[in-house]
Amino acid sequence: ASPDLAASILAARSFSRMIEFLQHSEIDKAKWNRCVARSLSPSVFADFGMLSLASPDWCALVSGDYQAVMPLIARRKWGISYLCTPTFFSCGGIFTDTPVDDKLLRAFLERIPRRFKRADLLLNENCPDIAQRTLRSYRLALAQPFEVLAHNFSENCRRNVKSAEKQNLTFSLSGEISEIINLFRRNRGASLSLRDGDYALLESCARYAQEQDWLEICSVSNSEGKLLAGAFMLRDYDKIRFWFSGRNSEQAASKSMFFLISNYLKMRSGASLIFDFNGSMNENIARFYRGFGAEVVEIPYIQIYKLPLENIIRQIFKNK
């Protein structure tokens, strides 16, 4: 190892002594939520209640008197304990009111218990990209009139919005959580490897978010009242996340999702908020997001292996 890398590792190990690993029962809920709320990159995905839905036994790394915190969601497969970012959770990592540098991030990672043989962790934009691996999100500032937002739509996007406006569609701030999830499952979800438990978690988290007044449900129906598209818009501090959506693939010609997003942006335009399309590594979906004038944001992502049989472990989790 180079002298600089060796010094960085030693510094991380020294700093990590100030970081405690806490079991779920040891975490102070009030202090935890205060730390997340005052952090530079706060998120409802780090809310104590939301994490408890993802895993009743979630644990954490905590620095000092909750100056910095990092949630850890544990799973087990084939006798191997590992850490992950729950399905439908858009971020994780360290939450603190100061910028997270390489030293702090490495110190937290050093404190992950060795019984966890793998970690797949999506971080947040306040964390450095030490692994040179990121996932993409797409964001749009809403603090301008809709006419300005619409001017930045791509030609293809404007054409599809105009086409949808001729279809006698109805946009509304209403809809049933389970109905929109089922719409997705019957269509795009049919080709994905999501499990019943993943959808159950999504529904539980959506209902919790609704109770906290974080969730808006949008829907588009045709002249006969048939649901063509629906979406969960999640208020996440200074962001509104396009968290989850479903669309009737048989009615693709109606351009219902273009209609839904255009109408929602029109309704929320002028607000001092960021509309986060919530990212996708699928180029077709990414092109759809960019069409509304959204700009790419890179979110750090790290993978850690702690067993010598790394290739075997990679294969196991590739097929999970």
FIDRENPA-539200 format. One record per residue (C-alpha): x, y, z; residue number from 1. Coordinates in nm, 4 decimals. Layout:
N
- X	Y	Z	NUM;
...
//
This chain:
320
- 0.0000	0.0000	0.0000	1;
- 0.1156	0.3563	-0.0667	2;
- 0.2212	0.5760	0.2303	3;
- -0.0837	0.8009	0.1758	4;
- -0.3234	0.5057	0.1725	5;
- -0.1607	0.3501	0.4781	6;
- -0.1848	0.6797	0.6663	7;
- -0.5514	0.7132	0.5652	8;
- -0.6286	0.3635	0.6961	9;
- -0.4493	0.4311	1.0266	10;
- -0.6339	0.7623	1.0687	11;
- -0.9664	0.5898	1.0004	12;
- -0.8938	0.3214	1.2586	13;
- -0.8008	0.5827	1.5174	14;
- -1.1143	0.7890	1.4517	15;
- -1.3350	0.4779	1.4430	16;
- -1.2797	0.4240	1.8144	17;
- -1.5240	0.7108	1.8722	18;
- -1.7919	0.5282	1.6743	19;
- -2.0182	0.2749	1.8449	20;
- -2.2088	-0.0133	1.6952	21;
- -2.5588	-0.0171	1.8461	22;
- -2.8240	-0.2840	1.8341	23;
- -3.1769	-0.1678	1.7585	24;
- -3.2819	-0.1700	2.1256	25;
- -2.9907	0.0578	2.2141	26;
- -3.0736	0.3353	1.9665	27;
- -3.2306	0.6543	2.1052	28;
- -3.5172	0.7281	1.8651	29;
- -3.5461	1.0996	1.9453	30;
- -3.1721	1.1654	1.9181	31;
- -3.1537	0.9591	1.6011	32;
- -3.4296	1.1529	1.4239	33;
- -3.2850	1.4885	1.5371	34;
- -2.9465	1.3953	1.3932	35;
- -3.1011	1.2958	1.0594	36;
- -3.3183	1.6093	1.0424	37;
- -3.0282	1.8497	1.0992	38;
- -2.7893	1.6671	0.8659	39;
- -2.6669	1.8192	0.5401	40;
- -2.8538	1.5544	0.3433	41;
- -3.1599	1.4612	0.5500	42;
- -3.3984	1.1952	0.4256	43;
- -3.7130	1.0214	0.5379	44;
- -3.5397	0.6976	0.4351	45;
- -3.3269	0.7401	0.7493	46;
- -3.6299	0.8072	0.9712	47;
- -3.6410	0.5698	1.2692	48;
- -3.9919	0.4492	1.1867	49;
- -3.9221	0.3963	0.8179	50;
- -3.6090	0.1952	0.8959	51;
- -3.8036	-0.0133	1.1488	52;
- -4.0445	-0.1135	0.8730	53;
- -3.7532	-0.2198	0.6527	54;
- -3.6103	-0.4291	0.9354	55;
- -3.7391	-0.4461	1.2940	56;
- -3.3858	-0.5405	1.4026	57;
- -3.1934	-0.2746	1.2117	58;
- -2.8750	-0.1634	1.3818	59;
- -2.6516	0.1393	1.3474	60;
- -2.3158	0.3071	1.3817	61;
- -2.3278	0.6189	1.5996	62;
- -2.0534	0.8744	1.6569	63;
- -2.0422	1.0546	1.9928	64;
- -2.3785	1.1746	2.1223	65;
- -2.5466	1.1260	1.7840	66;
- -2.3249	1.3770	1.6016	67;
- -2.3200	1.1363	1.3053	68;
- -2.5203	0.8205	1.2399	69;
- -2.5304	0.5423	0.9819	70;
- -2.8171	0.2921	0.9616	71;
- -2.7362	-0.0715	0.8875	72;
- -2.9971	-0.3095	0.7484	73;
- -2.8941	-0.6716	0.7977	74;
- -3.0063	-0.9727	0.5973	75;
- -2.8956	-1.3362	0.5856	76;
- -2.8586	-1.5741	0.2913	77;
- -2.7078	-1.9237	0.2787	78;
- -2.5762	-1.8705	0.6305	79;
- -2.3966	-1.5477	0.5338	80;
- -2.4857	-1.2236	0.7149	81;
- -2.4739	-0.9147	0.4951	82;
- -2.5818	-0.5493	0.4851	83;
- -2.7960	-0.3939	0.2157	84;
- -3.0019	-0.0954	0.1109	85;
- -3.3674	-0.2046	0.1251	86;
- -3.5610	-0.2290	-0.1990	87;
- -3.7349	0.1031	-0.2785	88;
- -3.5061	0.2985	-0.0403	89;
- -3.3362	0.5803	-0.2294	90;
- -3.0422	0.6594	-0.0027	91;
- -2.8501	0.5701	0.3106	92;
- -2.4995	0.6291	0.4381	93;
- -2.3805	0.8734	0.7028	94;
- -2.6083	1.1518	0.8276	95;
- -2.4384	1.4455	0.9990	96;
- -2.4421	1.8265	0.9960	97;
- -2.0876	1.8524	0.8581	98;
- -1.9463	1.7401	0.5240	99;
- -1.8443	1.3730	0.5219	100;
- -1.4855	1.3319	0.4044	101;
- -1.2934	1.0176	0.3130	102;
- -1.1553	0.9881	0.6669	103;
- -1.4970	0.9883	0.8319	104;
- -1.6501	0.7476	0.5815	105;
- -1.3591	0.5041	0.6136	106;
- -1.3827	0.5276	0.9930	107;
- -1.7491	0.4274	0.9843	108;
- -1.6822	0.1432	0.7425	109;
- -1.4002	0.0208	0.9672	110;
- -1.6530	-0.0172	1.2511	111;
- -1.8891	-0.2465	1.0615	112;
- -1.8805	-0.5749	1.2578	113;
- -1.6831	-0.8495	1.0873	114;
- -1.9758	-1.0897	1.1042	115;
- -2.1224	-0.9023	0.8076	116;
- -1.9363	-1.0601	0.5170	117;
- -2.0756	-0.8323	0.2503	118;
- -2.2222	-0.4833	0.2311	119;
- -2.4097	-0.3237	-0.0600	120;
- -2.4716	0.0320	0.0543	121;
- -2.6241	0.3233	-0.1329	122;
- -2.4984	0.6421	0.0330	123;
- -2.6150	1.0039	-0.0036	124;
- -2.4746	1.3091	-0.1800	125;
- -2.3034	1.4321	0.1391	126;
- -2.0788	1.1227	0.1284	127;
- -1.7636	1.0996	-0.0852	128;
- -1.7281	0.8540	-0.3712	129;
- -1.4347	0.6535	-0.2355	130;
- -1.5110	0.3479	-0.4487	131;
- -1.5562	0.5334	-0.7798	132;
- -1.8952	0.3679	-0.8132	133;
- -2.2197	0.5638	-0.8338	134;
- -2.5862	0.5294	-0.9203	135;
- -2.7595	0.8045	-1.1146	136;
- -3.0553	1.0140	-1.0142	137;
- -3.2202	1.2938	-1.2129	138;
- -3.3328	1.6194	-1.0562	139;
- -3.5233	1.9285	-1.1549	140;
- -3.5461	2.2589	-0.9636	141;
- -3.9120	2.3601	-0.9306	142;
- -3.8541	2.7242	-0.8238	143;
- -3.9626	2.8730	-1.1556	144;
- -4.2878	2.9175	-1.3499	145;
- -4.4200	2.6134	-1.5331	146;
- -4.3728	2.7934	-1.8661	147;
- -3.9973	2.7971	-1.7987	148;
- -3.9967	2.4317	-1.6949	149;
- -4.1958	2.3327	-2.0053	150;
- -3.9599	2.5307	-2.2295	151;
- -3.6801	2.2982	-2.1149	152;
- -3.8719	1.9826	-2.2059	153;
- -3.7178	1.7943	-2.4973	154;
- -3.8980	1.8060	-2.8309	155;
- -4.0019	1.4420	-2.7880	156;
- -4.1363	1.5104	-2.4386	157;
- -4.3407	1.8118	-2.5541	158;
- -4.4815	1.6080	-2.8426	159;
- -4.5902	1.3270	-2.6083	160;
- -4.7451	1.5686	-2.3570	161;
- -4.9467	1.7315	-2.6362	162;
- -5.0563	1.3901	-2.7593	163;
- -5.1713	1.2950	-2.4081	164;
- -5.3687	1.6187	-2.3743	165;
- -5.5822	1.5120	-2.6712	166;
- -5.6770	1.1787	-2.5097	167;
- -5.9482	1.3080	-2.2732	168;
- -5.7462	1.2010	-1.9681	169;
- -5.8055	1.3102	-1.6089	170;
- -5.5273	1.3869	-1.3606	171;
- -5.6081	1.3748	-0.9913	172;
- -5.4361	1.3827	-0.6525	173;
- -5.5959	1.0598	-0.5421	174;
- -5.5611	0.6859	-0.5676	175;
- -5.5241	0.3685	-0.3663	176;
- -5.1761	0.2566	-0.2632	177;
- -5.2454	-0.1114	-0.3278	178;
- -5.4101	-0.0411	-0.6642	179;
- -5.1038	0.1449	-0.7967	180;
- -4.8674	-0.1248	-0.6693	181;
- -5.0788	-0.3904	-0.8394	182;
- -5.0831	-0.1861	-1.1615	183;
- -4.7034	-0.1954	-1.1608	184;
- -4.6909	-0.5674	-1.0751	185;
- -4.9220	-0.6589	-1.3640	186;
- -4.7196	-0.4585	-1.6134	187;
- -4.3518	-0.3694	-1.5834	188;
- -4.3142	-0.5648	-1.2592	189;
- -4.3999	-0.8889	-1.4372	190;
- -4.0555	-0.8873	-1.5998	191;
- -3.8629	-0.8038	-1.2805	192;
- -3.7374	-1.0324	-1.0030	193;
- -3.9071	-0.8495	-0.7176	194;
- -4.0568	-1.0682	-0.4466	195;
- -4.3850	-1.0494	-0.2574	196;
- -4.1907	-0.9263	0.0454	197;
- -4.0515	-0.6338	-0.1533	198;
- -4.3993	-0.5180	-0.2457	199;
- -4.5231	-0.5709	0.1103	200;
- -4.2407	-0.3482	0.2355	201;
- -4.3269	-0.0816	-0.0211	202;
- -4.6920	-0.0832	0.0813	203;
- -4.6068	-0.0631	0.4528	204;
- -4.3638	0.2245	0.3933	205;
- -4.6120	0.4073	0.1706	206;
- -4.8859	0.3828	0.4337	207;
- -4.6435	0.5042	0.7012	208;
- -4.5411	0.7963	0.4790	209;
- -4.9076	0.8760	0.4226	210;
- -4.9661	0.8827	0.7993	211;
- -4.6727	1.1229	0.8362	212;
- -4.8171	1.3461	0.5603	213;
- -4.5150	1.2835	0.3394	214;
- -4.6980	1.1106	0.0559	215;
- -4.9061	1.2393	-0.2338	216;
- -5.0741	0.9886	-0.4631	217;
- -5.1310	1.0934	-0.8235	218;
- -5.3337	0.9111	-1.0834	219;
- -5.4446	0.9399	-1.4450	220;
- -5.7615	0.7785	-1.5742	221;
- -5.9366	0.7706	-1.9103	222;
- -6.2854	0.8925	-1.9967	223;
- -6.4301	0.5641	-1.8697	224;
- -6.2629	0.6036	-1.5308	225;
- -6.0058	0.3285	-1.5909	226;
- -5.6753	0.3765	-1.4126	227;
- -5.3956	0.4204	-1.6673	228;
- -5.1120	0.5442	-1.4468	229;
- -5.0399	0.6223	-1.0842	230;
- -4.7461	0.7450	-0.8796	231;
- -4.6269	0.7969	-0.5237	232;
- -4.4740	1.1432	-0.4759	233;
- -4.2723	1.1421	-0.1552	234;
- -4.1930	1.4672	0.0242	235;
- -3.8358	1.4209	0.1463	236;
- -3.7308	1.7444	0.3184	237;
- -3.6262	1.9807	0.0350	238;
- -3.7112	1.7241	-0.2312	239;
- -4.0177	1.5651	-0.3824	240;
- -3.9293	1.2157	-0.4979	241;
- -4.0991	1.0425	-0.7873	242;
- -4.0774	0.7397	-0.5629	243;
- -4.2836	0.4716	-0.7336	244;
- -4.5165	0.4495	-1.0311	245;
- -4.7275	0.2085	-1.2289	246;
- -4.8590	0.2303	-1.5827	247;
- -5.0950	0.0219	-1.7939	248;
- -4.8692	-0.1034	-2.0748	249;
- -5.1694	-0.1919	-2.2925	250;
- -5.2616	0.1769	-2.2954	251;
- -4.9122	0.3058	-2.3808	252;
- -5.0472	0.5103	-2.6715	253;
- -5.2301	0.7344	-2.4246	254;
- -4.8933	0.8707	-2.2976	255;
- -5.0461	0.8718	-1.9511	256;
- -4.7157	0.8984	-1.7609	257;
- -4.6120	1.2049	-1.9620	258;
- -4.9525	1.3510	-1.8740	259;
- -4.9123	1.2659	-1.5038	260;
- -4.5681	1.4193	-1.4603	261;
- -4.6440	1.7280	-1.6675	262;
- -4.9550	1.8001	-1.4613	263;
- -4.7746	1.7396	-1.1338	264;
- -4.4875	1.9712	-1.2312	265;
- -4.7423	2.2354	-1.3313	266;
- -4.9081	2.2039	-0.9906	267;
- -4.5797	2.2245	-0.7955	268;
- -4.3943	2.4753	-1.0131	269;
- -4.2670	2.7820	-0.8293	270;
- -4.1992	2.5896	-0.5070	271;
- -3.8523	2.6064	-0.3514	272;
- -3.8135	2.2315	-0.3906	273;
- -3.6213	1.9825	-0.6009	274;
- -3.8143	1.7236	-0.7987	275;
- -3.6112	1.4028	-0.7844	276;
- -3.7007	1.1447	-1.0470	277;
- -3.5342	0.8925	-0.8141	278;
- -3.2882	0.7658	-1.0689	279;
- -3.2502	0.4740	-1.3006	280;
- -2.9575	0.2947	-1.4639	281;
- -3.1983	0.1910	-1.7428	282;
- -3.1164	0.4157	-2.0382	283;
- -3.4747	0.4258	-2.1690	284;
- -3.6089	0.5375	-1.8317	285;
- -3.3209	0.7826	-1.7904	286;
- -3.4038	0.9349	-2.1307	287;
- -3.7645	0.9755	-2.0185	288;
- -3.6496	1.1669	-1.7084	289;
- -3.4035	1.3830	-1.9005	290;
- -3.6831	1.4721	-2.1386	291;
- -3.8430	1.6833	-1.8637	292;
- -3.5247	1.8898	-1.8308	293;
- -3.3833	1.6968	-1.5343	294;
- -3.0091	1.6910	-1.4743	295;
- -2.8094	1.3911	-1.3613	296;
- -2.6791	1.3589	-1.0035	297;
- -2.4334	1.0876	-0.9001	298;
- -2.5073	0.9071	-0.5714	299;
- -2.2126	0.7122	-0.4193	300;
- -2.2488	0.3377	-0.3832	301;
- -2.0098	0.0940	-0.2167	302;
- -1.9680	-0.2820	-0.2048	303;
- -1.7563	-0.4533	0.0606	304;
- -1.6490	-0.8169	0.0764	305;
- -1.4908	-0.9692	0.3875	306;
- -1.4340	-1.3280	0.2816	307;
- -1.1498	-1.4674	0.0691	308;
- -1.3988	-1.6576	-0.1473	309;
- -1.5066	-1.3318	-0.3058	310;
- -1.6101	-1.4703	-0.6436	311;
- -1.8337	-1.7307	-0.4815	312;
- -2.0019	-1.4672	-0.2668	313;
- -2.0512	-1.2413	-0.5702	314;
- -2.2285	-1.5251	-0.7480	315;
- -2.4500	-1.6028	-0.4485	316;
- -2.5706	-1.2454	-0.4195	317;
- -2.5985	-1.1953	-0.7933	318;
- -2.8732	-1.4579	-0.7837	319;
- -3.0522	-1.3320	-0.4732	320;
//
